[in-house]
């Protein structure tokens, strides 16, 4: 009789991390959605370069996106408990310019 592979405990998933997997650095995210999917494009924005280079695309169900949001919140809370509050700068920052829509339309040229 052959030994069967051990199953992880209920609620746990074994994760295999390939040795040759290259990390992706991203300082910009563009998020879009359809009725059935959330799409997250992770990109790099370089200073003085008006174009972002997408390095990875993650497509997931809305349920999995919500679970990711919850997990990120939990991990950020642990991070802040250990390292202190993450302060989001006030005023016009690069993030404001890139991620927030303008407050109003620019005036029409006469």
Secondary structure, DSSP 8 states (H G I E B T S, - for coil): ---------TT-------TT------SEEEEEE-SS-EEEEEEE--TT----EEEEEEEE-HHHHHHHHHHHHHHHHHHHHHH-------SS-HHHHHHS--SS------
